[in-house]
Amino acid sequence: MQKVGVSFRATSKMVKQLDALAKRQRRPRTQLIDEALENYLEIQRWQMREIENSLREADAADFATEEQVRRVYERLTR
């Protein structure tokens, strides 16, 4: 996939931490930023899918019964 340049501002503390980590891992700063951004985006994609699925279930009135909730609660609080 073609890469394009992006710039952003970070605190000097974050850049120092990033550079220290890059040095310890013997990897370029940009590689760490790329991995961090990809991880963040994946988490956000997952979260949005879960929210959308939950909204569809709610719209369809697909809820657990009181009895189902009670059983799970009892099992988890024993």
N, C-alpha and C positions, 0 to 999 in steps of 0.2 A: 504494500500500500504506500502511496506517495506521502511523504512527510512535508508538512508546511511549518513555517516558523510561527511561534506564538510568544508574546511577551506578557509578563505580569509582574507585579510588584510583591515582594516578600520582605518580611522583617529581616534585619541583619542577623538576628538570633537564629531564625529558621535556615538561612543560607549557610551560616557557620555549622549548624548541626548537619545539614545536608552534605556539605563538603567533607566534614569529618567522617560521616558514614560512607560516602563515596570513596574516600581514601582508604578506609579500613577494608572495604569490599573490593578495592581495586577496580572500580567501575566508574564510568563518567557520570557526572551530576545529571546530565540529561536522561540517561538511562533510568536512574532512580525516579526522576520526575515523571517520566513516561509510565513506569510501572505503577507509581502511586496514583496517577491520574486514571489509568485503566482500571485499577482496583476500585477507585471511587465511583467511576462510571458504572461498573458492573453491579456494585451494591445499589446504586440508585435505580438502575434498570430493574433489578430484582424487586426492590421495594415498590416501584411503580406497578409492576406486574401483580404483586401481592395485593396492593390497594385496589387495583382494578378488578381483580378476581373477587375480593371481598365485597366490593360494591355490587358486582353482578349477583353474588349470593344474597346480599341484603335485598336487592331489588326483586329477587325471586322468592323472598321470604324463606330462604334456606337457612334456618337457625337451629341450633341445638335445643332440645326440649329441656324443661327444668330438671327432669329426672336425669338426663344425660349430663347436665352441668353438675348436679349434685353428686353423681357417681365419680366423676373426674375430680371434683373438689375433695371428696372423701379419700380417694386413692392418693392424692398428692399431699394431703395434710396428715396422714397417719404417722 
